[in-house]
């Protein structure tokens, strides 16, 4: 992969990522304006989904920020952004149910979630030093190629993490949508909109994973090219 080709791919993924993020923001703004007929807030939806799945040791909390919603398996909390926690809307219900989908995965020892959780400390370490190692490896490619190889290994862990994240997020959305329908939280009018919102969110993970893979292949090609010339 030539440097010029890499930059074409990099710019292409950057544009695609921006388009997907913009689409996600637009969808959530749109569906945040449509109220759920049952009047349930994101907090209400989350607590009901947890209890319907027999989960009573997970706390639903409010967290600052926008689209900062996440499930923390370490302290068993579903953390909902304020616009989701307090809001009665299709977007709030979809996001709350999705994050509870992760809690259900945790309760059922869903294998990809266990793998992702195990990788978190490794990826955290890799992310802190990866940029500097790769930069140093590129500068010292001919005199100390092992440094770039180490950087590639670090980058590979983050790429692996991105791809393991895909089934985790998609499965959480599937669990959320199935429960929303079966529990009567969504109806014929609202269910498709909740599904559309979660699908838009899933696209961001797909683009991130593919972009990470493209960058990883680029660094590998640089390393192999330098080795062939030595």
PyMOL commands that set and color helices and strands:
alter all, ss='L'
color gray80, all
select helices_A, chain A and resi 3-31+42-52+82-85+90-107+111-139+145-182+191-229
alter helices_A, ss='H'
color red, helices_A
select strands_A, chain A and resi 59-63+70-72+77-81
alter strands_A, ss='S'
color yellow, strands_A
deselect
rebuild
show_as cartoon
